[in-house]
Amino acid sequence: MKHRLLPAALVPLALALTACSGSPERYTVPDAAVDGPRLPVAWRSVAIRDVSLPTYAASEEIYSRSASGALTSSSAVLWADDPSRAITRDLARLLARMTGAQVAAEPWPFFDRAQATLEVRVADMLAESDGTFGLTGQFFVAPDAGGRNRAVPFAISAPIAAPAGPAEIAAARGVALRELATRIARTGLR
């Protein structure tokens, strides 16, 4: 069976059709598998500040960009959790699995201070008209003592599988977050 992506103009239509069901449908990001060996990092513990999102991405609604550049959403198709909290939690879980370090969202829940702090500022996070999920922004790593501060921009694109509905957008967001966690581990936490 051959799968093809919906034409870009149909992604907002797929979201709108899903919205016709009455009560809102809520979508979670599937738990992403972490493959490969552990990535070595410079710190044993990392605190993550709440991920900063643009206003539209911080809402419960799942947004997409039309071919004209307009952002569209539906109040009947929602994320299951607050996007900032969910992304912060997912990054902490992914980084802990990838690195073996003690990683947690602030406020730091342990008695000893974290050896480094990670801050992620997202500029764009949505389903794009070309059938991909885009995640762009910058992350910052600040060691508690020693080491150098880091500021690293990122631009990640993950394909959205057919039929390019909310569940597929959520899965693509999971792939994009896993890629972001990998980049943070490889370039920010070393």
Summary of the structure (lengths in Angstrom):
residues: 190
radius of gyration: 17.4
end to end distance: 43.0
largest distance: 55.1
contacts: 605
relative contact order: 0.23
helix: 29%
strand: 28%
